[in-house]
Amino acid sequence: MKNLLVLCGGQSPEHPISIRSAKNILKELDSTKYKITIVGISQKGEWRLIDESDLTDEITSQGRTVSIHPGHSDLFRCDGKSLGDFDAVFPILHGPNGEDGTVQGLFKLLRLPFVGPGVLGSSISMDKDVTKRLLRDSGMKVAPWKLITAGEEIPSYKQIAGELGEIVFVKPANMGSSVGVHRVINEADWQAAMSDAFKYDRRVLVEKSIIGRELECAVLGNENPEATGVGEVRSGDFYSFDEKYASSSHADIIIPADINSKYLPVLKETAIKAYQTLCCEGMSRVDMFLTESGEIYVNEVNTIPGFTSISMYPKLWEEAGVSYGDLLDQLILLAIERGA
């Protein structure tokens, strides 16, 4: 039996999504294979030991404090007692301070194997500007964009429209789940979108709108990754946070996507190429656009994709014949094989 640390919550706006993902993962982990310890991170950054029955929609400041002791045999302690040795960590942390290489760096220092990409893959995939540069330079298509940094003069909507087109998307450079993302079609939208995006990051991307079908592909593996078929997201103007997670969402998730079979190999090859270009390991979900003319644009690469009951990543693997439980086993094995 392997000792597994499941880490959830975190300090990003995606805190509640992390907990929903963790609950689903805990339901599917085989208790005969794993001794599971759950640690939750509050919005204040406090680490708390959590019982599965007490896992609510938010990690609060109440409960037993977990402390970390680098260089000692008992790395994690609670109430003065060791939590034991762990074979691997499964971080279910979305967004900044969880998916961006920060906590991955901590686990490297602690010499603990962990699920998902390492420090480099996590950090560059989280940064939309760096992601686009690397994908573009490797020969893949990405939406034209402009980076605006806090402190510099913000151009007018008219200037942006002249450069990128009348429909643009404004995005914080380092954020996930469409938090702070806005579709802009006029000056009023532009001012409000920029103001909101800068609440989440000091660097904001403005992207040209790509007209195409929104497709997603799940990738799994270290040195020799494999990709699933593709699923399609059909939503309104764009796949917003509410469309992704709200019970009132009108978005349709179609698995497998109904596309011409000639595009499937190219989409899978593109997903794997993007995964490897960004130095990903373990897992990632690659989001792409397919235009009417058959052009493929890589939108982004999500290194800790959602594992909620409606999330695309586990559903794509289920469609490929890998059950939720088997997928978790493979992810943990890949972490241990890669080592600390």
Buried (B, 14 or more C-beta within 10 A) or exposed (E): EBBBBBBBBBBBBBBBBBBBBBBBBBEBBEEEBBEBBBBBBBBEEBBBBBEEEEBEEEBEEEBEEBEEEEEEEEBBBBEEEEBEEBBBBBBBBBBBBBBBBBBBBBBBEBEBBBBBBBBBBBBBBBBBBBBBBBBBEEEBBBBBBBBBEEEEEBBEBEEBBEEBEBBBBBBBBBBBBBBBBBBBBEEEBBBEBBEBBBEBBEBBBBBBBBEBBBBBBBBBBBEEBEBBBBBBBEBEEBBBBBBBBEEEBEBEBBBBBEBEEEBBEEBBEBBBBBBBBBBBBBBBBBBBBBEEEEEBBBBBBBBBBBBBEBBBBBBBBBBBEBEBBBBBBBBBBBBBEBEB
